[in-house]
């Protein structure tokens, strides 16, 4: 009986620990993780990966110990919990320059649009809050606002970006900054 109780206790502790690991992350730790996630976007795009090495980053830096199958739910929970903190740092590589901005903007800005279809729009991974905002020109700017501006650039893939905007709004309830409540 004692052995069974020990096994049950260890199982529950492991599950709780792996699901709530991000509850124990300091602001500085989150910042370092986000910087690496942003770097993963750029290297994933450059290496033509279907998916950035986010699971590896979360295992190394956040202590994720769950299965690969459960990673998406864990990662989406992290993205939702820290949605306002997902700011990628300034990035320059050769002629490519990216200002500091939200992870969701970095993905589109880097030309990694397929990541939205392949990962973020997969309902079985759980919903993500796309209404994070940054203050730009004294106004709230969400991914919807930014994408609307981004599609006006000469090098933007307008059709893909318009599809992404439509899905963000219609399927996930994303809003422009002016439509967010205070």
C-alpha positions as a Markdown table, in Angstrom:
| # | Residue | x | y | z |
|---|---|---|---|---|
| 1 | Unk | 0.0 | 0.0 | 0.0 |
| 2 | Unk | 2.8 | 2.4 | 0.9 |
| 3 | Unk | 4.5 | 1.7 | -2.5 |
| 4 | Unk | 1.3 | 2.5 | -4.4 |
| 5 | Unk | 0.8 | 5.8 | -2.5 |
| 6 | Unk | 4.4 | 6.7 | -3.3 |
| 7 | Unk | 4.0 | 6.0 | -7.0 |
| 8 | Unk | 0.7 | 8.0 | -7.1 |
| 9 | Unk | 2.3 | 10.9 | -5.3 |
| 10 | Unk | 5.3 | 10.9 | -7.6 |
| 11 | Unk | 3.1 | 10.7 | -10.6 |
| 12 | Unk | 0.9 | 13.6 | -9.5 |
| 13 | Unk | 4.0 | 15.7 | -8.5 |
| 14 | Unk | 5.6 | 15.1 | -11.9 |
| 15 | Unk | 2.4 | 16.1 | -13.8 |
| 16 | Unk | 1.9 | 19.2 | -11.7 |
| 17 | Unk | 5.5 | 20.2 | -12.0 |
| 18 | Unk | 5.6 | 19.9 | -15.8 |
| 19 | Unk | 2.3 | 21.7 | -16.3 |
| 20 | Unk | 3.1 | 24.6 | -14.0 |
| 21 | Unk | 6.8 | 25.1 | -14.6 |
| 22 | Unk | 6.3 | 28.5 | -16.1 |
| 23 | Unk | 4.6 | 29.7 | -12.9 |
| 24 | Unk | 8.1 | 29.7 | -11.4 |
| 25 | Unk | 9.9 | 31.7 | -14.1 |
| 26 | Unk | 11.3 | 35.1 | -13.2 |
| 27 | Unk | 10.8 | 38.1 | -15.5 |
| 28 | Unk | 14.5 | 37.9 | -16.4 |
| 29 | Unk | 14.2 | 34.2 | -17.2 |
| 30 | Unk | 11.1 | 34.9 | -19.4 |
| 31 | Unk | 13.0 | 37.6 | -21.2 |
| 32 | Unk | 15.9 | 35.2 | -22.0 |
| 33 | Unk | 13.6 | 32.5 | -23.1 |
| 34 | Unk | 11.7 | 34.9 | -25.4 |
| 35 | Unk | 15.0 | 36.2 | -26.9 |
| 36 | Unk | 15.9 | 32.6 | -27.7 |
| 37 | Unk | 12.4 | 31.8 | -29.1 |
| 38 | Unk | 12.9 | 34.9 | -31.4 |
| 39 | Unk | 16.3 | 33.6 | -32.4 |
| 40 | Unk | 14.7 | 30.2 | -33.1 |
| 41 | Unk | 12.3 | 32.0 | -35.5 |
| 42 | Unk | 15.1 | 33.5 | -37.5 |
| 43 | Unk | 17.3 | 30.3 | -37.6 |
| 44 | Unk | 14.2 | 28.2 | -38.4 |
| 45 | Unk | 13.4 | 30.4 | -41.3 |
| 46 | Unk | 17.0 | 30.5 | -42.5 |
| 47 | Unk | 17.3 | 26.7 | -42.2 |
| 48 | Unk | 13.9 | 26.2 | -43.9 |
| 49 | Unk | 12.6 | 24.2 | -40.9 |
| 50 | Unk | 8.9 | 23.5 | -40.8 |
| 51 | Unk | 8.9 | 24.5 | -37.2 |
| 52 | Unk | 11.4 | 26.5 | -35.1 |
| 53 | Unk | 13.3 | 24.6 | -32.4 |
| 54 | Unk | 11.0 | 25.9 | -29.7 |
| 55 | Unk | 10.6 | 22.6 | -27.9 |
| 56 | Unk | 14.3 | 22.2 | -27.5 |
| 57 | Unk | 14.5 | 25.8 | -26.2 |
| 58 | Unk | 11.7 | 25.2 | -23.6 |
| 59 | Unk | 13.3 | 22.0 | -22.5 |
| 60 | Unk | 16.7 | 23.7 | -22.0 |
| 61 | Unk | 15.6 | 27.1 | -20.6 |
| 62 | Unk | 12.2 | 26.6 | -19.0 |
| 63 | Unk | 12.6 | 23.0 | -17.8 |
| 64 | Unk | 9.9 | 21.5 | -19.9 |
| 65 | Unk | 9.9 | 17.7 | -19.2 |
| 66 | Unk | 6.7 | 16.6 | -20.9 |
| 67 | Unk | 6.3 | 14.6 | -24.1 |
| 68 | Unk | 6.6 | 16.0 | -27.6 |
| 69 | Unk | 3.0 | 15.2 | -28.0 |
| 70 | Unk | 2.0 | 17.5 | -25.1 |
| 71 | Unk | 4.4 | 20.3 | -26.0 |
| 72 | Unk | 2.0 | 22.4 | -28.0 |
| 73 | Unk | -0.4 | 22.7 | -25.1 |
| 74 | Unk | 2.4 | 23.6 | -22.8 |
| 75 | Unk | 3.9 | 26.1 | -25.2 |
| 76 | Unk | 0.5 | 27.7 | -25.9 |
| 77 | Unk | 0.0 | 28.1 | -22.2 |
| 78 | Unk | 3.4 | 29.8 | -22.0 |
| 79 | Unk | 2.5 | 32.1 | -24.9 |
| 80 | Unk | -0.8 | 33.1 | -23.3 |
| 81 | Unk | 0.6 | 33.6 | -19.8 |
| 82 | Unk | 3.4 | 35.9 | -21.0 |
| 83 | Unk | 1.7 | 37.3 | -24.1 |
| 84 | Unk | 2.6 | 40.9 | -23.2 |
| 85 | Unk | 6.2 | 39.9 | -22.6 |
| 86 | Unk | 6.9 | 38.2 | -25.9 |
| 87 | Unk | 9.0 | 41.1 | -27.2 |
| 88 | Unk | 11.8 | 40.1 | -29.6 |
| 89 | Unk | 15.0 | 42.2 | -29.3 |
| 90 | Unk | 16.4 | 44.3 | -32.2 |
| 91 | Unk | 18.0 | 41.9 | -34.7 |
| 92 | Unk | 20.4 | 42.6 | -37.6 |
| 93 | Unk | 22.0 | 40.1 | -39.9 |
| 94 | Unk | 23.5 | 41.4 | -43.0 |
| 95 | Unk | 21.0 | 43.6 | -44.7 |
| 96 | Unk | 18.1 | 42.3 | -42.7 |
| 97 | Unk | 17.1 | 44.6 | -39.8 |
| 98 | Unk | 14.2 | 43.9 | -37.4 |
| 99 | Unk | 13.2 | 46.3 | -34.7 |
| 100 | Unk | 12.3 | 45.1 | -31.3 |
| 101 | Unk | 8.7 | 43.9 | -31.5 |
| 102 | Unk | 6.3 | 41.1 | -30.5 |
| 103 | Unk | 7.1 | 37.5 | -31.4 |
| 104 | Unk | 3.9 | 37.2 | -33.6 |
| 105 | Unk | 5.1 | 40.2 | -35.6 |
| 106 | Unk | 8.7 | 38.8 | -35.9 |
| 107 | Unk | 7.3 | 35.6 | -37.4 |
| 108 | Unk | 5.4 | 37.5 | -40.2 |
| 109 | Unk | 8.1 | 40.1 | -40.7 |
| 110 | Unk | 10.7 | 37.4 | -41.2 |
| 111 | Unk | 8.6 | 35.8 | -44.0 |
| 112 | Unk | 7.7 | 32.7 | -41.9 |
| 113 | Unk | 4.0 | 33.0 | -42.6 |
| 114 | Unk | 3.5 | 29.3 | -43.0 |
| 115 | Unk | 4.2 | 28.9 | -39.3 |
| 116 | Unk | 0.8 | 30.4 | -38.6 |
| 117 | Unk | -0.9 | 27.7 | -40.8 |
| 118 | Unk | 1.3 | 24.9 | -39.6 |
| 119 | Unk | 1.3 | 25.7 | -35.9 |
| 120 | Unk | -0.7 | 28.6 | -34.6 |
| 121 | Unk | -3.9 | 27.8 | -36.5 |
| 122 | Unk | -4.0 | 24.2 | -35.3 |
| 123 | Unk | -7.0 | 24.1 | -33.0 |
| 124 | Unk | -6.0 | 20.9 | -31.2 |
| 125 | Unk | -3.0 | 22.9 | -29.8 |
| 126 | Unk | -5.3 | 25.1 | -27.8 |
| 127 | Unk | -6.2 | 28.7 | -28.4 |
| 128 | Unk | -3.7 | 31.5 | -28.2 |
| 129 | Unk | -4.5 | 35.1 | -27.3 |
| 130 | Unk | -3.6 | 37.2 | -30.3 |
| 131 | Unk | -4.6 | 40.5 | -28.6 |
| 132 | Unk | -1.3 | 41.3 | -27.1 |
| 133 | Unk | -0.3 | 44.9 | -28.0 |
| 134 | Unk | 2.5 | 47.3 | -28.0 |
| 135 | Unk | 2.2 | 51.1 | -27.8 |
| 136 | Unk | 3.3 | 52.5 | -31.1 |
| 137 | Unk | 2.8 | 56.2 | -31.9 |
| 138 | Unk | 0.9 | 56.5 | -28.6 |
| 139 | Unk | -1.7 | 53.9 | -29.7 |
| 140 | Unk | -2.2 | 50.2 | -29.0 |
| 141 | Unk | -0.9 | 48.1 | -31.9 |
| 142 | Unk | -1.8 | 44.4 | -32.1 |
| 143 | Unk | -0.7 | 41.8 | -34.7 |
| 144 | Unk | -3.8 | 42.7 | -36.8 |
| 145 | Unk | -2.8 | 46.4 | -36.9 |
| 146 | Unk | 0.8 | 45.6 | -37.7 |
| 147 | Unk | -0.1 | 43.1 | -40.4 |
| 148 | Unk | -2.3 | 45.6 | -42.0 |
| 149 | Unk | 0.7 | 48.0 | -42.3 |
| 150 | Unk | 3.1 | 45.2 | -43.2 |
| 151 | Unk | 1.1 | 44.1 | -46.3 |
| 152 | Unk | 1.6 | 47.6 | -47.8 |
| 153 | Unk | 5.4 | 46.9 | -48.1 |
| 154 | Unk | 6.8 | 46.0 | -51.5 |
| 155 | Unk | 8.2 | 42.7 | -50.3 |
| 156 | Unk | 5.2 | 41.5 | -48.4 |
| 157 | Unk | 3.2 | 38.4 | -49.5 |
| 158 | Unk | -0.1 | 40.3 | -49.5 |
| 159 | Unk | -2.4 | 37.3 | -50.1 |
| 160 | Unk | -0.9 | 35.2 | -47.3 |
| 161 | Unk | -1.0 | 38.1 | -44.9 |
| 162 | Unk | -4.6 | 39.0 | -45.7 |
| 163 | Unk | -5.5 | 35.3 | -45.2 |
| 164 | Unk | -3.7 | 35.3 | -41.8 |
| 165 | Unk | -5.5 | 38.6 | -40.8 |
| 166 | Unk | -8.9 | 37.1 | -41.7 |
| 167 | Unk | -8.3 | 33.9 | -39.8 |
| 168 | Unk | -6.9 | 35.8 | -36.7 |
| 169 | Unk | -10.1 | 37.9 | -36.6 |
| 170 | Unk | -12.7 | 35.4 | -37.6 |
| 171 | Unk | -11.4 | 32.2 | -35.9 |
| 172 | Unk | -9.5 | 33.6 | -32.9 |
| 173 | Unk | -11.1 | 36.8 | -32.1 |
| 174 | Unk | -8.1 | 39.0 | -32.7 |
| 175 | Unk | -8.7 | 42.7 | -32.7 |
| 176 | Unk | -7.1 | 45.9 | -33.7 |
| 177 | Unk | -5.7 | 48.0 | -31.0 |
| 178 | Unk | -8.5 | 50.6 | -31.2 |
| 179 | Unk | -11.0 | 47.8 | -30.5 |
| 180 | Unk | -9.4 | 46.5 | -27.3 |
| 181 | Unk | -11.0 | 47.5 | -24.0 |
| 182 | Unk | -8.8 | 49.1 | -21.5 |
